Amino acid sequence: MLNKISKSLLLFAICIFTSIDSNAQDPAFSQFYANPLYLNPAFAGAAPKGAPRTNLNYRDQWPGIGRTFITTSVSYDKHVDKVGGGLGVLILNDRSGDGNIQLNSASLIYSYNLPVTRTFAIKAGFEASYRMLNLDWSQLTFGDMIDQKYGFIYPTQENIDNNPSSVQYPDFSTGFIGYTDNYYFGFAAHHLTQPEQGFISESQLPSKFTIHAGGNIPLNKYSNNVTTISPNFLYQSQQDFKQFNYGVYVYRGPIVGGLWARNSVENFDAFILMVGLIQDNFKFGYSYDITVSNLKNSNTLGAHEISFTLYMPTKSRSKSFNTISCPQF
């Protein structure tokens, strides 16, 4: 019973103290490029040939402690000649504490496409979002509810009826991508205005900064079955949290596999294994995070992530548009 109580207290400590009185970090996806608008707003309209595309993403983190951190998103974007770039919309839902804490956000995105030379181009994006953070106080547990022998059996004396259950605010982000036929790099800055999101005290949402870069290296480009390796690097910083992601994708025909490592400044976090299928009108990917940090002793069971992208028919490609040869996942 005490072990169960300890796990419950740990779980709610994670949920509460990262969402109410402190500065939380954003939900994260392991298939970074399979959710391009979430990674960098400059990716709006960057699908092959500028085709309209719909992205669906689902992440179940730490299912071993009760499917408590689940993030889903859906996005749509396309290249539009009349506006000189891409338009997109992104909707995200993040559930923590078995749904006791929920973040919902809706974003409108515009990216401007600028061909610099025949071989190099830049895309710059801007994102305007509306975010709503909800907290179900009635489902939370507090220290005064615990009996050492029987667990959570007492009513809490906390005055939760008068606490706000929802916080809503606008949010703004920006980013850019520079790319050639085989190499690419980008930068994104989310939460530029650091909006207030506290329930019972002041708590600003800290800005998040992302740097990503990579390239494509064909190993046998004169063969009918070209194998391409794509080394990549991604760095993210949000207040005191700093994370490094580095790995490689291998493409052969319609099949792609990937291996990534993820670590913060203080500890090595996880390995990410990914496999995907790419077709002309869709792609599908699955990844699993293998926890190697101290959390592996808590039987969190890592994280599962699924992505699906549907490419819709498009007219002939714009003369001013260059496809970004970035990873698919």
Sequence and secondary structure as in RCSB ss.txt:
>XXXX:A:sequence
MLNKISKSLLLFAICIFTSIDSNAQDPAFSQFYANPLYLNPAFAGAAPKGAPRTNLNYRDQWPGIGRTFITTSVS
YDKHVDKVGGGLGVLILNDRSGDGNIQLNSASLIYSYNLPVTRTFAIKAGFEASYRMLNLDWSQLTFGDMIDQKY
GFIYPTQENIDNNPSSVQYPDFSTGFIGYTDNYYFGFAAHHLTQPEQGFISESQLPSKFTIHAGGNIPLNKYSNN
VTTISPNFLYQSQQDFKQFNYGVYVYRGPIVGGLWARNSVENFDAFILMVGLIQDNFKFGYSYDITVSNLKNSNT
LGAHEISFTLYMPTKSRSKSFNTISCPQF
>XXXX:A:secstr
 HHHHHHHHHHHHHHHHTTTSS       SSGGGSHHHH GGGTT SGGG  EEEEEEEEE GGGTS EEEEEEE
EEEEEGGGTEEEEEEEEEEEETTTTEEEEEEEEEEEEEEE SSS EEEEEEEEEEEEEEE GGG   GGGEETTT
EE S   S  TTS  EEEEEEEEEEEEEE SSEEEEEEEE TT  B  SSS  B   EEEEEEEE EES TTSSS
 EEEEEEEEEEEETTEEEEEEEEEEEETTEEEEEEEEEESS EEEEEEEEEEE SSEEEEEEEEEE SGGGGGT 
  EEEEEEEEE    S  TT         
